[in-house]
């Protein structure tokens, strides 16, 4: 796994393992192309997250930026990989396929929540909605559009 530490000039120092997506996000948010500062290679484990977060904070301090949340804390709280993060914080991972009517994931009743895609207007429920819509929608405008 390759982790990227970057700077959005005048705004922040950040860290990510999804550099291309983060670069696009920050350009849209700040209107400034983020600058790649350095990369750190290592396994996708708690110890690496700690090293990446510590380096991110060190660079923020050196360049006069406010520290954001520590990278390790963000990864642990992440709901994108619930099975992995649950393992790291000492919880029992959910069994696969338990998202039936009324089942919860991260405290949200997945089967009851109806979402609407801001890009194409499609309405859907649960994880499949996010796989094909929201930030992954094929109708989403890109930097070149």
N, C-alpha and C positions, 0 to 999 in steps of 0.2 A: 504494500500500500504506500502511495506517495502522498504526503501531506504538504500543502502549500501555505506559506505565510506571505501575506500580501499587505500592501498599503493603499488606501484610498486617500490620496494627498489632501491634507487639510481636514480629514474626517476621522480616520481610524486605522489601526493595524488589525488584521484578522487572520484566521486560520481556517482551512477547509481541506477536505479530501476530494471535493468535486470542483476543481479549479475553473473549468470552462463554464459551468452553471453559475458559480459564484461571481465570476468575472462579468457575465451578462447581467446578473441581478444587481450588482453594485453600479454598473454603468447606467442601468435604468433608474436606480434610486438616486444616485448622486450626479449623474451626467458627466462623470469623470472615469476614464479608463483606469482600473486598479493596476498597480505595479507589483510584479512578482518580486519578492525580496529573497526568499530562499525556500528550498524544499527539504523535507526530512523523510527518509524512507524507513519503514518499519512495519511490523505486523499490526493488525487492527485490534489492539488489546489495550487494556487500561493503562499499562505502564507507558506505552507510546503516547497515548492521549495526554498523559501527565507531562511528558517531555515537550510535546508540541505546545501545550498551553503555557508552560513555564517560559518557553522561548518567545511566544507571542507577547506575553506580559513584559518580558525583558525588553523587547524591541519597542513596545508601546511606551515604557518608561524612558528609554533612551531618546525617543523622538518626541516626547512631550504630549503623548495622547493619553486620554483616560482609559483605564483598563476596562474591558468588557467582561462578561462572564468567562470563567476559565474553560478552555476547550474540553477538558475532561468532564466537567459538570454538564456542559451542553450535550456531549455524546451520551452520557448516562441518562439524561432526561429525555433524549430523543425517542420519539415513538415510531420512527421509521423502521427500526429493527428491534421490536419489542422483545423477541426471544433472547437476543444477545444481551441487551441492556438489563433485562430482568436477571440474567445469570450474574452479571457483575455487581448488582446491588443486593444480592442474597435472596432474591425472590424465586419462587417456583415459576418457570416459564409456562405460559398458557399452552394447552394442548392444541394441536392444529385442528382446524375445522370446527371450532366451537362458536362460530359467529352466526348462530341461528337467531330467530326472532327473540329479541330481548337480551341477547348476549352482549357483554360489554368488552371493549378494548380501550384501555386507558381511561376508563370511567365514562366513556360515551356509549350510549346504546346504538350500536352501529346499524342495526336493521331498521331503526325508526328515524334516523336522521336523513333528511332529504336535502341534497345539495344541488345548487344550480351553477353550472360552469359560466364564468364571466366572459369567456371568449366565444362560445357557440350557443349558450342558452340551454344546453342539455341538462336534464335533471336526473339524478341518480343517487344510489345509496351505497354506503360502505366502501371498502377498499378498492373495488373495481372502478368506482367513479374516479378516484384519484389516480388510478393507473392510466386512464385514457383522457382525463379532463383536468381542470384546474391548471397547474403549472405544466402539465404534459399534453395539453390540448393541441391537436394538429392545426387548429385555427388561430392559435396564439401568434401574435405579431412578433417577429424577430427584429434584431438590430438592423437588418438589411431592408425590411419592409417599410 
